Amino acid sequence: MAVFRLITRRNRAGCLIGRSPRPRVNFLVTRVDVSADTVYAMTRAIFSNLTQLVQTHPAASGISLKDAMVGTPLLLHPGAERYYREVGILR
């Protein structure tokens, strides 16, 4: 089932027509020149501390390792790719 966003001049944030709102996909973006070790450590820290993140902001309750690759709009940084392979969600 496709969901289309309608963005008009009066409604720049957009709206969904005839559908329930979809969950928003959160992702972290970094530059390619950030070291693989740093991105690996950041990715690992996020998934290792989800309980604390949810306590900090309820939106973090939507983050899960199971769904980490769903809707990923960009190529993975080598450090993130390493972590996801290590935990078994990438081959």
N, C-alpha and C positions, 0 to 999 in steps of 0.2 A: 504494500500500500504506500503510495507516494504522498508526501506532505510537501506542499508548496508554500513558500513565504511570499506574502505580498507586501512590498515596501513602496509606500507612496510618499509624495512630498509632505503631506500632513502627518504621516505616521512613519517617521524614519526608523523607529525601532523595529518595525515590522509586526506582523500578526499572523497567526495561523488561521486558515479558513476552514471551518467545519471539522476541526479535529481538536483533540485534547492536546495541550502543550506537551512537547517532547522534553525529556530531560536534557539539560545542557551538558555538553562534553567539555570537561576541563583538561587542558594539557599545558605542559610547561615548555616554553620555547627558549632555546639558547643559541649562541653563536657556534659556528663550526670550530672556531679556534679555542673553545673551552676544552680542557683536557678530558679524555675519556675517563680517567680516574675520578675527576671532580663530578662529572655527570653521573657516573655509576654510584658514587657516594650519595649524591642528592636523591637519585631515584630510590636507592635502598632506604635512605632515611625517611622518605615519604611513606613508603609501604610498611616500614618497621614501626612507624609512630602514628598510625591512623587513629588510634583511640584518642591520643592527645590532639590531633588535628581536628577531629569531630568536636571535642570539647572547646576548642578555640573558635571554630565556625561550623555550624550545622551543615553547610553545603558540602563539607568534606565527607559526609555520610554517603555521598554518591560515588566515592572513590573506592574501587576494589581492584585487586590484582586480577581477578577473574575477567573483568571487563576492561582491563587496561589498554588493550589493542583495538577495542571497538570504536570506530569513528575516528581513528587517528588520521588527521588530514595531511601530515607531513612525513618525510622520511625520518627514521629514528637516528639519533646521535649514536655513534658507536658505544659510548658508555652506557646509555639506556638499553641498547640492544644486548650488550653483555649481561646486564642484570636480568632482563627478561628471558634470555636463554638459560641463565643460571637457575632461575626459579621454574623453568619449564613451560613458559607460555609462548616461547618461540623455539623453533627447531633450528 
